[in-house]
Structures are given as structure tokens and as C-alpha cells.
Amino acid sequence: MNHKPTSNRELRIRRHARVRATIKGTAERPRLAVFRSNRFVSAQLIDDVAGKTLAASHGREFKGPQSVQAKEVGSAMAKKAKALGIAAAVFDRGGYRYGGQVKALADAAREGGLAF
């Protein structure tokens, strides 16, 4: 028996599931997954074929407001990807709207040399 989703979190999880049905990360082109909480923003480079996280960065490592955290996390992910020899990734916004923190993280990762 399906129930109508009530919370914003539940709606986001449904949106994320729809996106994840089509997006898959590989070792050569991993998935750059974004997660936002009320206080922090974090990102991971994930190889879905092997089921492994290749690199991760969290907003607690950086001081400042969330938009600043997002930029720092994005540039840190680009550096970590470069260190692993990864030039391209698939961007997974995690069911969030592409704007604000998500956009800041993506732009910073692109500026750092990560293509998606």
C-alpha cells in the first residue's frame, strides 16, 4: 500500500532514487555525490561498480558559512580526484535543487579541474 510522501526529506529521497536509476559511477568516472545537512555540506566520489567510496570531504573540515564550506568541499574533492588520477566525474546532486550550496560545490569542483 503506497502512501503519499509527507515530509520534504521523503520527497528528496524519492527524487534521488529517480536520478540514481540512471546515474552510475565507475572507477574511471566516479559519481560525485552531494549531501546537505542543516549545518554542513559533504561530498563523496563513489565507484558504484565496486561499491566503494574513493574520496570524501566534509564541511566540518572548514570554517565559515555553508556556502563557503561548499566551495571548500568542492575544491578539496577536485584535489583528491586529481591525486587519484581522476579527470571526470558524474555529478549527483542528491535530489537537491541545483542552486546555492550545490551549485557552489559543483562550480568549485569544476574550477579545480574536475570535468562533469
Jmol script that loads the backbone (N, CA, C; Angstrom):
load data "model"
ATOM      1  N   MET A   1       0.830  -1.161   0.000  1.00  0.00           N
ATOM      2  CA  MET A   1       0.000   0.000   0.000  1.00  0.00           C
ATOM      3  C   MET A   1       0.892   1.249   0.000  1.00  0.00           C
ATOM      4  N   ASN A   2       0.885   1.998  -1.081  1.00  0.00           N
ATOM      5  CA  ASN A   2       1.693   3.205  -1.181  1.00  0.00           C
ATOM      6  C   ASN A   2       1.032   4.342  -0.426  1.00  0.00           C
ATOM      7  N   HIS A   3       1.850   5.107   0.251  1.00  0.00           N
ATOM      8  CA  HIS A   3       1.312   6.284   0.933  1.00  0.00           C
ATOM      9  C   HIS A   3       1.895   7.532   0.284  1.00  0.00           C
ATOM     10  N   LYS A   4       1.184   8.595   0.410  1.00  0.00           N
ATOM     11  CA  LYS A   4       1.620   9.849  -0.168  1.00  0.00           C
ATOM     12  C   LYS A   4       2.775  10.395   0.678  1.00  0.00           C
ATOM     13  N   PRO A   5       3.889  10.776   0.040  1.00  0.00           N
ATOM     14  CA  PRO A   5       5.013  11.295   0.822  1.00  0.00           C
ATOM     15  C   PRO A   5       4.617  12.590   1.535  1.00  0.00           C
ATOM     16  N   THR A   6       5.013  12.690   2.782  1.00  0.00           N
ATOM     17  CA  THR A   6       4.585  13.829   3.579  1.00  0.00           C
ATOM     18  C   THR A   6       5.711  14.804   3.861  1.00  0.00           C
ATOM     19  N   SER A   7       6.907  14.317   4.093  1.00  0.00           N
ATOM     20  CA  SER A   7       7.988  15.205   4.503  1.00  0.00           C
ATOM     21  C   SER A   7       8.867  15.589   3.321  1.00  0.00           C
ATOM     22  N   ASN A   8       9.548  16.711   3.470  1.00  0.00           N
ATOM     23  CA  ASN A   8      10.498  17.149   2.452  1.00  0.00           C
ATOM     24  C   ASN A   8      11.616  16.137   2.279  1.00  0.00           C
ATOM     25  N   ARG A   9      12.023  15.503   3.375  1.00  0.00           N
ATOM     26  CA  ARG A   9      13.095  14.504   3.328  1.00  0.00           C
ATOM     27  C   ARG A   9      12.662  13.314   2.469  1.00  0.00           C
ATOM     28  N   GLU A  10      11.444  12.871   2.662  1.00  0.00           N
ATOM     29  CA  GLU A  10      10.912  11.747   1.907  1.00  0.00           C
ATOM     30  C   GLU A  10      10.830  12.086   0.413  1.00  0.00           C
ATOM     31  N   LEU A  11      10.409  13.299   0.111  1.00  0.00           N
ATOM     32  CA  LEU A  11      10.340  13.747  -1.280  1.00  0.00           C
ATOM     33  C   LEU A  11      11.732  13.799  -1.903  1.00  0.00           C
ATOM     34  N   ARG A  12      12.725  14.288  -1.145  1.00  0.00           N
ATOM     35  CA  ARG A  12      14.095  14.341  -1.643  1.00  0.00           C
ATOM     36  C   ARG A  12      14.629  12.948  -1.913  1.00  0.00           C
ATOM     37  N   ILE A  13      14.334  12.000  -1.036  1.00  0.00           N
ATOM     38  CA  ILE A  13      14.793  10.621  -1.217  1.00  0.00           C
ATOM     39  C   ILE A  13      14.185  10.018  -2.486  1.00  0.00           C
ATOM     40  N   ARG A  14      12.920  10.313  -2.761  1.00  0.00           N
ATOM     41  CA  ARG A  14      12.286   9.833  -3.986  1.00  0.00           C
ATOM     42  C   ARG A  14      12.933  10.433  -5.230  1.00  0.00           C
ATOM     43  N   ARG A  15      13.201  11.744  -5.181  1.00  0.00           N
ATOM     44  CA  ARG A  15      13.872  12.402  -6.311  1.00  0.00           C
ATOM     45  C   ARG A  15      15.249  11.799  -6.527  1.00  0.00           C
ATOM     46  N   HIS A  16      15.983  11.567  -5.439  1.00  0.00           N
ATOM     47  CA  HIS A  16      17.318  10.991  -5.532  1.00  0.00           C
ATOM     48  C   HIS A  16      17.251   9.585  -6.139  1.00  0.00           C
ATOM     49  N   ALA A  17      16.268   8.799  -5.751  1.00  0.00           N
ATOM     50  CA  ALA A  17      16.119   7.442  -6.288  1.00  0.00           C
ATOM     51  C   ALA A  17      15.871   7.472  -7.792  1.00  0.00           C
ATOM     52  N   ARG A  18      15.092   8.444  -8.266  1.00  0.00           N
ATOM     53  CA  ARG A  18      14.846   8.569  -9.708  1.00  0.00           C
ATOM     54  C   ARG A  18      16.132   8.881 -10.459  1.00  0.00           C
ATOM     55  N   VAL A  19      16.939   9.772  -9.894  1.00  0.00           N
ATOM     56  CA  VAL A  19      18.205  10.139 -10.523  1.00  0.00           C
ATOM     57  C   VAL A  19      19.160   8.955 -10.511  1.00  0.00           C
ATOM     58  N   ARG A  20      19.203   8.254  -9.387  1.00  0.00           N
ATOM     59  CA  ARG A  20      20.132   7.122  -9.226  1.00  0.00           C
ATOM     60  C   ARG A  20      19.798   5.944 -10.134  1.00  0.00           C
ATOM     61  N   ALA A  21      18.566   5.894 -10.633  1.00  0.00           N
ATOM     62  CA  ALA A  21      18.195   4.831 -11.564  1.00  0.00           C
ATOM     63  C   ALA A  21      18.964   4.967 -12.872  1.00  0.00           C
ATOM     64  N   THR A  22      19.396   6.174 -13.212  1.00  0.00           N
ATOM     65  CA  THR A  22      20.101   6.393 -14.472  1.00  0.00           C
ATOM     66  C   THR A  22      21.590   6.670 -14.294  1.00  0.00           C
ATOM     67  N   ILE A  23      21.997   7.258 -13.173  1.00  0.00           N
ATOM     68  CA  ILE A  23      23.403   7.622 -12.966  1.00  0.00           C
ATOM     69  C   ILE A  23      24.155   6.487 -12.276  1.00  0.00           C
ATOM     70  N   LYS A  24      25.297   6.102 -12.868  1.00  0.00           N
ATOM     71  CA  LYS A  24      26.169   5.093 -12.270  1.00  0.00           C
ATOM     72  C   LYS A  24      27.599   5.599 -12.336  1.00  0.00           C
ATOM     73  N   GLY A  25      28.324   5.452 -11.256  1.00  0.00           N
ATOM     74  CA  GLY A  25      29.723   5.854 -11.226  1.00  0.00           C
ATOM     75  C   GLY A  25      30.627   4.668 -11.477  1.00  0.00           C
ATOM     76  N   THR A  26      31.712   4.884 -12.219  1.00  0.00           N
ATOM     77  CA  THR A  26      32.701   3.841 -12.479  1.00  0.00           C
ATOM     78  C   THR A  26      34.036   4.269 -11.889  1.00  0.00           C
ATOM     79  N   ALA A  27      35.038   3.400 -11.974  1.00  0.00           N
ATOM     80  CA  ALA A  27      36.353   3.735 -11.430  1.00  0.00           C
ATOM     81  C   ALA A  27      36.975   4.889 -12.217  1.00  0.00           C
ATOM     82  N   GLU A  28      36.747   4.912 -13.562  1.00  0.00           N
ATOM     83  CA  GLU A  28      37.312   5.974 -14.389  1.00  0.00           C
ATOM     84  C   GLU A  28      36.522   7.268 -14.239  1.00  0.00           C
ATOM     85  N   ARG A  29      35.203   7.147 -14.084  1.00  0.00           N
ATOM     86  CA  ARG A  29      34.326   8.326 -13.971  1.00  0.00           C
ATOM     87  C   ARG A  29      33.376   8.111 -12.791  1.00  0.00           C
ATOM     88  N   PRO A  30      33.856   8.357 -11.567  1.00  0.00           N
ATOM     89  CA  PRO A  30      33.025   8.110 -10.383  1.00  0.00           C
ATOM     90  C   PRO A  30      31.897   9.129 -10.236  1.00  0.00           C
ATOM     91  N   ARG A  31      30.978   8.813  -9.351  1.00  0.00           N
ATOM     92  CA  ARG A  31      29.834   9.690  -9.069  1.00  0.00           C
ATOM     93  C   ARG A  31      30.230  10.648  -7.949  1.00  0.00           C
ATOM     94  N   LEU A  32      30.067  11.942  -8.198  1.00  0.00           N
ATOM     95  CA  LEU A  32      30.310  12.958  -7.179  1.00  0.00           C
ATOM     96  C   LEU A  32      28.981  13.227  -6.493  1.00  0.00           C
ATOM     97  N   ALA A  33      28.780  12.587  -5.335  1.00  0.00           N
ATOM     98  CA  ALA A  33      27.512  12.660  -4.611  1.00  0.00           C
ATOM     99  C   ALA A  33      27.571  13.756  -3.554  1.00  0.00           C
ATOM    100  N   VAL A  34      26.541  14.599  -3.526  1.00  0.00           N
ATOM    101  CA  VAL A  34      26.463  15.730  -2.595  1.00  0.00           C
ATOM    102  C   VAL A  34      25.427  15.413  -1.523  1.00  0.00           C
ATOM    103  N   PHE A  35      25.748  15.769  -0.265  1.00  0.00           N
ATOM    104  CA  PHE A  35      24.783  15.640   0.827  1.00  0.00           C
ATOM    105  C   PHE A  35      24.788  16.925   1.632  1.00  0.00           C
ATOM    106  N   ARG A  36      23.612  17.438   1.927  1.00  0.00           N
ATOM    107  CA  ARG A  36      23.455  18.632   2.756  1.00  0.00           C
ATOM    108  C   ARG A  36      22.740  18.258   4.039  1.00  0.00           C
ATOM    109  N   SER A  37      23.252  18.767   5.143  1.00  0.00           N
ATOM    110  CA  SER A  37      22.505  18.671   6.400  1.00  0.00           C
ATOM    111  C   SER A  37      22.184  20.096   6.825  1.00  0.00           C
ATOM    112  N   ASN A  38      21.600  20.277   7.991  1.00  0.00           N
ATOM    113  CA  ASN A  38      21.279  21.624   8.447  1.00  0.00           C
ATOM    114  C   ASN A  38      22.528  22.454   8.735  1.00  0.00           C
ATOM    115  N   ARG A  39      23.627  21.788   9.095  1.00  0.00           N
ATOM    116  CA  ARG A  39      24.838  22.515   9.479  1.00  0.00           C
ATOM    117  C   ARG A  39      25.973  22.404   8.478  1.00  0.00           C
ATOM    118  N   PHE A  40      26.021  21.296   7.729  1.00  0.00           N
ATOM    119  CA  PHE A  40      27.190  21.016   6.902  1.00  0.00           C
ATOM    120  C   PHE A  40      26.787  20.593   5.489  1.00  0.00           C
ATOM    121  N   VAL A  41      27.785  20.586   4.617  1.00  0.00           N
ATOM    122  CA  VAL A  41      27.633  20.017   3.280  1.00  0.00           C
ATOM    123  C   VAL A  41      28.815  19.065   3.094  1.00  0.00           C
ATOM    124  N   SER A  42      28.566  17.913   2.459  1.00  0.00           N
ATOM    125  CA  SER A  42      29.651  16.962   2.239  1.00  0.00           C
ATOM    126  C   SER A  42      29.523  16.364   0.847  1.00  0.00           C
ATOM    127  N   ALA A  43      30.619  15.758   0.379  1.00  0.00           N
ATOM    128  CA  ALA A  43      30.629  15.145  -0.942  1.00  0.00           C
ATOM    129  C   ALA A  43      31.509  13.908  -0.928  1.00  0.00           C
ATOM    130  N   GLN A  44      31.199  12.970  -1.821  1.00  0.00           N
ATOM    131  CA  GLN A  44      31.975  11.739  -1.958  1.00  0.00           C
ATOM    132  C   GLN A  44      32.157  11.432  -3.429  1.00  0.00           C
ATOM    133  N   LEU A  45      33.289  10.831  -3.767  1.00  0.00           N
ATOM    134  CA  LEU A  45      33.497  10.256  -5.092  1.00  0.00           C
ATOM    135  C   LEU A  45      33.272   8.761  -4.931  1.00  0.00           C
ATOM    136  N   ILE A  46      32.285   8.213  -5.638  1.00  0.00           N
ATOM    137  CA  ILE A  46      31.862   6.834  -5.426  1.00  0.00           C
ATOM    138  C   ILE A  46      31.985   6.026  -6.716  1.00  0.00           C
ATOM    139  N   ASP A  47      32.599   4.861  -6.606  1.00  0.00           N
ATOM    140  CA  ASP A  47      32.638   3.881  -7.693  1.00  0.00           C
ATOM    141  C   ASP A  47      31.508   2.892  -7.429  1.00  0.00           C
ATOM    142  N   ASP A  48      30.396   3.024  -8.168  1.00  0.00           N
ATOM    143  CA  ASP A  48      29.223   2.183  -7.928  1.00  0.00           C
ATOM    144  C   ASP A  48      29.433   0.746  -8.381  1.00  0.00           C
ATOM    145  N   VAL A  49      30.320   0.528  -9.351  1.00  0.00           N
ATOM    146  CA  VAL A  49      30.572  -0.829  -9.842  1.00  0.00           C
ATOM    147  C   VAL A  49      31.199  -1.670  -8.731  1.00  0.00           C
ATOM    148  N   ALA A  50      32.209  -1.117  -8.062  1.00  0.00           N
ATOM    149  CA  ALA A  50      32.874  -1.818  -6.961  1.00  0.00           C
ATOM    150  C   ALA A  50      32.167  -1.583  -5.629  1.00  0.00           C
ATOM    151  N   GLY A  51      31.298  -0.574  -5.576  1.00  0.00           N
ATOM    152  CA  GLY A  51      30.613  -0.251  -4.328  1.00  0.00           C
ATOM    153  C   GLY A  51      31.537   0.369  -3.306  1.00  0.00           C
ATOM    154  N   LYS A  52      32.479   1.229  -3.769  1.00  0.00           N
ATOM    155  CA  LYS A  52      33.470   1.816  -2.868  1.00  0.00           C
ATOM    156  C   LYS A  52      33.488   3.330  -2.978  1.00  0.00           C
ATOM    157  N   THR A  53      33.748   3.969  -1.851  1.00  0.00           N
ATOM    158  CA  THR A  53      33.975   5.410  -1.833  1.00  0.00           C
ATOM    159  C   THR A  53      35.461   5.639  -2.060  1.00  0.00           C
ATOM    160  N   LEU A  54      35.795   6.398  -3.103  1.00  0.00           N
ATOM    161  CA  LEU A  54      37.191   6.636  -3.453  1.00  0.00           C
ATOM    162  C   LEU A  54      37.772   7.823  -2.676  1.00  0.00           C
ATOM    163  N   ALA A  55      36.954   8.848  -2.453  1.00  0.00           N
ATOM    164  CA  ALA A  55      37.400  10.032  -1.710  1.00  0.00           C
ATOM    165  C   ALA A  55      36.180  10.709  -1.107  1.00  0.00           C
ATOM    166  N   ALA A  56      36.391  11.434  -0.026  1.00  0.00           N
ATOM    167  CA  ALA A  56      35.291  12.145   0.621  1.00  0.00           C
ATOM    168  C   ALA A  56      35.813  13.430   1.255  1.00  0.00           C
ATOM    169  N   SER A  57      34.924  14.396   1.386  1.00  0.00           N
ATOM    170  CA  SER A  57      35.250  15.648   2.050  1.00  0.00           C
ATOM    171  C   SER A  57      34.001  16.137   2.785  1.00  0.00           C
ATOM    172  N   HIS A  58      34.212  16.746   3.948  1.00  0.00           N
ATOM    173  CA  HIS A  58      33.088  17.175   4.777  1.00  0.00           C
ATOM    174  C   HIS A  58      33.280  18.631   5.187  1.00  0.00           C
ATOM    175  N   GLY A  59      32.186  19.346   5.325  1.00  0.00           N
ATOM    176  CA  GLY A  59      32.208  20.753   5.685  1.00  0.00           C
ATOM    177  C   GLY A  59      32.780  21.042   7.056  1.00  0.00           C
ATOM    178  N   ARG A  60      32.822  20.034   7.953  1.00  0.00           N
ATOM    179  CA  ARG A  60      33.389  20.293   9.281  1.00  0.00           C
ATOM    180  C   ARG A  60      34.874  20.581   9.213  1.00  0.00           C
ATOM    181  N   GLU A  61      35.514  20.201   8.110  1.00  0.00           N
ATOM    182  CA  GLU A  61      36.950  20.445   7.963  1.00  0.00           C
ATOM    183  C   GLU A  61      37.235  21.927   7.724  1.00  0.00           C
ATOM    184  N   PHE A  62      36.199  22.714   7.382  1.00  0.00           N
ATOM    185  CA  PHE A  62      36.382  24.109   7.019  1.00  0.00           C
ATOM    186  C   PHE A  62      35.494  25.006   7.873  1.00  0.00           C
ATOM    187  N   LYS A  63      35.984  26.200   8.160  1.00  0.00           N
ATOM    188  CA  LYS A  63      35.219  27.176   8.948  1.00  0.00           C
ATOM    189  C   LYS A  63      34.410  28.065   8.011  1.00  0.00           C
ATOM    190  N   GLY A  64      33.345  28.646   8.550  1.00  0.00           N
ATOM    191  CA  GLY A  64      32.587  29.617   7.784  1.00  0.00           C
ATOM    192  C   GLY A  64      31.179  29.166   7.488  1.00  0.00           C
ATOM    193  N   PRO A  65      30.410  30.036   6.803  1.00  0.00           N
ATOM    194  CA  PRO A  65      29.034  29.687   6.448  1.00  0.00           C
ATOM    195  C   PRO A  65      28.975  28.558   5.427  1.00  0.00           C
ATOM    196  N   GLN A  66      27.793  28.024   5.232  1.00  0.00           N
ATOM    197  CA  GLN A  66      27.655  26.829   4.400  1.00  0.00           C
ATOM    198  C   GLN A  66      28.050  27.046   2.947  1.00  0.00           C
ATOM    199  N   SER A  67      27.834  28.234   2.399  1.00  0.00           N
ATOM    200  CA  SER A  67      28.233  28.489   1.020  1.00  0.00           C
ATOM    201  C   SER A  67      29.753  28.435   0.889  1.00  0.00           C
ATOM    202  N   VAL A  68      30.466  28.939   1.903  1.00  0.00           N
ATOM    203  CA  VAL A  68      31.932  28.884   1.917  1.00  0.00           C
ATOM    204  C   VAL A  68      32.383  27.435   2.084  1.00  0.00           C
ATOM    205  N   GLN A  69      31.725  26.707   2.989  1.00  0.00           N
ATOM    206  CA  GLN A  69      32.018  25.281   3.182  1.00  0.00           C
ATOM    207  C   GLN A  69      31.871  24.534   1.863  1.00  0.00           C
ATOM    208  N   ALA A  70      30.787  24.819   1.133  1.00  0.00           N
ATOM    209  CA  ALA A  70      30.505  24.118  -0.123  1.00  0.00           C
ATOM    210  C   ALA A  70      31.622  24.351  -1.130  1.00  0.00           C
ATOM    211  N   LYS A  71      32.099  25.602  -1.235  1.00  0.00           N
ATOM    212  CA  LYS A  71      33.202  25.906  -2.161  1.00  0.00           C
ATOM    213  C   LYS A  71      34.456  25.144  -1.763  1.00  0.00           C
ATOM    214  N   GLU A  72      34.757  25.145  -0.471  1.00  0.00           N
ATOM    215  CA  GLU A  72      35.953  24.456   0.024  1.00  0.00           C
ATOM    216  C   GLU A  72      35.863  22.950  -0.211  1.00  0.00           C
ATOM    217  N   VAL A  73      34.683  22.371   0.039  1.00  0.00           N
ATOM    218  CA  VAL A  73      34.483  20.928  -0.174  1.00  0.00           C
ATOM    219  C   VAL A  73      34.657  20.600  -1.656  1.00  0.00           C
ATOM    220  N   GLY A  74      34.097  21.440  -2.537  1.00  0.00           N
ATOM    221  CA  GLY A  74      34.224  21.225  -3.978  1.00  0.00           C
ATOM    222  C   GLY A  74      35.666  21.257  -4.440  1.00  0.00           C
ATOM    223  N   SER A  75      36.434  22.248  -3.983  1.00  0.00           N
ATOM    224  CA  SER A  75      37.837  22.327  -4.400  1.00  0.00           C
ATOM    225  C   SER A  75      38.653  21.192  -3.783  1.00  0.00           C
ATOM    226  N   ALA A  76      38.323  20.793  -2.554  1.00  0.00           N
ATOM    227  CA  ALA A  76      39.017  19.663  -1.927  1.00  0.00           C
ATOM    228  C   ALA A  76      38.753  18.368  -2.695  1.00  0.00           C
ATOM    229  N   MET A  77      37.501  18.200  -3.166  1.00  0.00           N
ATOM    230  CA  MET A  77      37.173  16.992  -3.942  1.00  0.00           C
ATOM    231  C   MET A  77      37.935  16.975  -5.265  1.00  0.00           C
ATOM    232  N   ALA A  78      38.092  18.140  -5.890  1.00  0.00           N
ATOM    233  CA  ALA A  78      38.846  18.222  -7.141  1.00  0.00           C
ATOM    234  C   ALA A  78      40.311  17.843  -6.916  1.00  0.00           C
ATOM    235  N   LYS A  79      40.895  18.330  -5.804  1.00  0.00           N
ATOM    236  CA  LYS A  79      42.291  17.996  -5.486  1.00  0.00           C
ATOM    237  C   LYS A  79      42.455  16.499  -5.235  1.00  0.00           C
ATOM    238  N   LYS A  80      41.513  15.925  -4.462  1.00  0.00           N
ATOM    239  CA  LYS A  80      41.589  14.498  -4.154  1.00  0.00           C
ATOM    240  C   LYS A  80      41.418  13.655  -5.410  1.00  0.00           C
ATOM    241  N   ALA A  81      40.527  14.091  -6.312  1.00  0.00           N
ATOM    242  CA  ALA A  81      40.312  13.374  -7.567  1.00  0.00           C
ATOM    243  C   ALA A  81      41.574  13.413  -8.418  1.00  0.00           C
ATOM    244  N   LYS A  82      42.211  14.580  -8.466  1.00  0.00           N
ATOM    245  CA  LYS A  82      43.444  14.727  -9.242  1.00  0.00           C
ATOM    246  C   LYS A  82      44.527  13.807  -8.695  1.00  0.00           C
ATOM    247  N   ALA A  83      44.612  13.722  -7.364  1.00  0.00           N
ATOM    248  CA  ALA A  83      45.608  12.862  -6.715  1.00  0.00           C
ATOM    249  C   ALA A  83      45.369  11.392  -7.056  1.00  0.00           C
ATOM    250  N   LEU A  84      44.093  11.030  -7.277  1.00  0.00           N
ATOM    251  CA  LEU A  84      43.753   9.654  -7.638  1.00  0.00           C
ATOM    252  C   LEU A  84      43.838   9.411  -9.145  1.00  0.00           C
ATOM    253  N   GLY A  85      44.126  10.466  -9.903  1.00  0.00           N
ATOM    254  CA  GLY A  85      44.215  10.347 -11.358  1.00  0.00           C
ATOM    255  C   GLY A  85      42.856  10.350 -12.035  1.00  0.00           C
ATOM    256  N   ILE A  86      41.871  10.972 -11.408  1.00  0.00           N
ATOM    257  CA  ILE A  86      40.516  11.039 -11.965  1.00  0.00           C
ATOM    258  C   ILE A  86      40.317  12.433 -12.551  1.00  0.00           C
ATOM    259  N   ALA A  87      39.950  12.490 -13.834  1.00  0.00           N
ATOM    260  CA  ALA A  87      39.772  13.781 -14.501  1.00  0.00           C
ATOM    261  C   ALA A  87      38.301  14.136 -14.671  1.00  0.00           C
ATOM    262  N   ALA A  88      37.420  13.128 -14.695  1.00  0.00           N
ATOM    263  CA  ALA A  88      35.998  13.372 -14.945  1.00  0.00           C
ATOM    264  C   ALA A  88      35.153  12.618 -13.932  1.00  0.00           C
ATOM    265  N   ALA A  89      33.963  13.165 -13.656  1.00  0.00           N
ATOM    266  CA  ALA A  89      33.031  12.535 -12.724  1.00  0.00           C
ATOM    267  C   ALA A  89      31.609  12.754 -13.223  1.00  0.00           C
ATOM    268  N   VAL A  90      30.674  12.025 -12.630  1.00  0.00           N
ATOM    269  CA  VAL A  90      29.251  12.208 -12.900  1.00  0.00           C
ATOM    270  C   VAL A  90      28.680  12.931 -11.684  1.00  0.00           C
ATOM    271  N   PHE A  91      28.008  14.053 -11.906  1.00  0.00           N
ATOM    272  CA  PHE A  91      27.517  14.848 -10.780  1.00  0.00           C
ATOM    273  C   PHE A  91      26.166  14.337 -10.318  1.00  0.00           C
ATOM    274  N   ASP A  92      26.062  14.058  -9.018  1.00  0.00           N
ATOM    275  CA  ASP A  92      24.821  13.587  -8.403  1.00  0.00           C
ATOM    276  C   ASP A  92      24.435  14.592  -7.325  1.00  0.00           C
ATOM    277  N   ARG A  93      23.419  15.399  -7.611  1.00  0.00           N
ATOM    278  CA  ARG A  93      23.027  16.462  -6.682  1.00  0.00           C
ATOM    279  C   ARG A  93      22.204  15.934  -5.523  1.00  0.00           C
ATOM    280  N   GLY A  94      21.926  14.652  -5.469  1.00  0.00           N
ATOM    281  CA  GLY A  94      21.289  14.035  -4.314  1.00  0.00           C
ATOM    282  C   GLY A  94      19.837  14.400  -4.105  1.00  0.00           C
ATOM    283  N   GLY A  95      19.140  14.805  -5.160  1.00  0.00           N
ATOM    284  CA  GLY A  95      17.736  15.159  -5.022  1.00  0.00           C
ATOM    285  C   GLY A  95      17.519  16.604  -4.590  1.00  0.00           C
ATOM    286  N   TYR A  96      18.638  17.342  -4.379  1.00  0.00           N
ATOM    287  CA  TYR A  96      18.534  18.751  -4.002  1.00  0.00           C
ATOM    288  C   TYR A  96      18.419  19.596  -5.261  1.00  0.00           C
ATOM    289  N   ARG A  97      17.868  20.805  -5.128  1.00  0.00           N
ATOM    290  CA  ARG A  97      17.803  21.734  -6.248  1.00  0.00           C
ATOM    291  C   ARG A  97      19.211  22.216  -6.566  1.00  0.00           C
ATOM    292  N   TYR A  98      19.468  22.410  -7.875  1.00  0.00           N
ATOM    293  CA  TYR A  98      20.782  22.877  -8.285  1.00  0.00           C
ATOM    294  C   TYR A  98      20.848  24.390  -8.093  1.00  0.00           C
ATOM    295  N   GLY A  99      21.359  24.797  -6.953  1.00  0.00           N
ATOM    296  CA  GLY A  99      21.474  26.209  -6.627  1.00  0.00           C
ATOM    297  C   GLY A  99      22.104  26.306  -5.258  1.00  0.00           C
ATOM    298  N   GLY A 100      22.529  27.488  -4.874  1.00  0.00           N
ATOM    299  CA  GLY A 100      23.092  27.686  -3.545  1.00  0.00           C
ATOM    300  C   GLY A 100      24.310  26.833  -3.290  1.00  0.00           C
ATOM    301  N   GLN A 101      24.252  26.026  -2.241  1.00  0.00           N
ATOM    302  CA  GLN A 101      25.388  25.204  -1.837  1.00  0.00           C
ATOM    303  C   GLN A 101      25.763  24.176  -2.894  1.00  0.00           C
ATOM    304  N   VAL A 102      24.763  23.549  -3.505  1.00  0.00           N
ATOM    305  CA  VAL A 102      25.026  22.506  -4.505  1.00  0.00           C
ATOM    306  C   VAL A 102      25.762  23.113  -5.701  1.00  0.00           C
ATOM    307  N   LYS A 103      25.308  24.286  -6.153  1.00  0.00           N
ATOM    308  CA  LYS A 103      25.933  24.967  -7.289  1.00  0.00           C
ATOM    309  C   LYS A 103      27.343  25.424  -6.920  1.00  0.00           C
ATOM    310  N   ALA A 104      27.525  25.960  -5.719  1.00  0.00           N
ATOM    311  CA  ALA A 104      28.838  26.427  -5.264  1.00  0.00           C
ATOM    312  C   ALA A 104      29.837  25.270  -5.228  1.00  0.00           C
ATOM    313  N   LEU A 105      29.399  24.118  -4.734  1.00  0.00           N
ATOM    314  CA  LEU A 105      30.258  22.930  -4.686  1.00  0.00           C
ATOM    315  C   LEU A 105      30.630  22.489  -6.098  1.00  0.00           C
ATOM    316  N   ALA A 106      29.650  22.428  -7.003  1.00  0.00           N
ATOM    317  CA  ALA A 106      29.899  21.993  -8.375  1.00  0.00           C
ATOM    318  C   ALA A 106      30.843  22.947  -9.100  1.00  0.00           C
ATOM    319  N   ASP A 107      30.617  24.250  -8.947  1.00  0.00           N
ATOM    320  CA  ASP A 107      31.467  25.247  -9.609  1.00  0.00           C
ATOM    321  C   ASP A 107      32.902  25.164  -9.103  1.00  0.00           C
ATOM    322  N   ALA A 108      33.078  24.998  -7.796  1.00  0.00           N
ATOM    323  CA  ALA A 108      34.419  24.897  -7.211  1.00  0.00           C
ATOM    324  C   ALA A 108      35.131  23.639  -7.703  1.00  0.00           C
ATOM    325  N   ALA A 109      34.388  22.531  -7.838  1.00  0.00           N
ATOM    326  CA  ALA A 109      34.985  21.293  -8.329  1.00  0.00           C
ATOM    327  C   ALA A 109      35.409  21.449  -9.792  1.00  0.00           C
ATOM    328  N   ARG A 110      34.589  22.145 -10.576  1.00  0.00           N
ATOM    329  CA  ARG A 110      34.940  22.390 -11.978  1.00  0.00           C
ATOM    330  C   ARG A 110      36.176  23.274 -12.078  1.00  0.00           C
ATOM    331  N   GLU A 111      36.235  24.331 -11.259  1.00  0.00           N
ATOM    332  CA  GLU A 111      37.385  25.224 -11.268  1.00  0.00           C
ATOM    333  C   GLU A 111      38.651  24.480 -10.867  1.00  0.00           C
ATOM    334  N   GLY A 112      38.520  23.475 -10.004  1.00  0.00           N
ATOM    335  CA  GLY A 112      39.662  22.678  -9.566  1.00  0.00           C
ATOM    336  C   GLY A 112      40.134  21.671 -10.607  1.00  0.00           C
ATOM    337  N   GLY A 113      39.398  21.561 -11.725  1.00  0.00           N
ATOM    338  CA  GLY A 113      39.840  20.693 -12.820  1.00  0.00           C
ATOM    339  C   GLY A 113      39.044  19.415 -12.980  1.00  0.00           C
ATOM    340  N   LEU A 114      37.990  19.248 -12.224  1.00  0.00           N
ATOM    341  CA  LEU A 114      37.156  18.050 -12.349  1.00  0.00           C
ATOM    342  C   LEU A 114      36.069  18.320 -13.382  1.00  0.00           C
ATOM    343  N   ALA A 115      35.998  17.478 -14.408  1.00  0.00           N
ATOM    344  CA  ALA A 115      35.042  17.689 -15.502  1.00  0.00           C
ATOM    345  C   ALA A 115      33.780  16.855 -15.281  1.00  0.00           C
ATOM    346  N   PHE A 116      32.623  17.495 -15.450  1.00  0.00           N
ATOM    347  CA  PHE A 116      31.339  16.787 -15.451  1.00  0.00           C
ATOM    348  C   PHE A 116      30.288  17.637 -16.104  1.00  0.00           C
TER     349      PHE A 116
END
end "model"
wireframe off; spacefill off
backbone 0.3
color backbone group
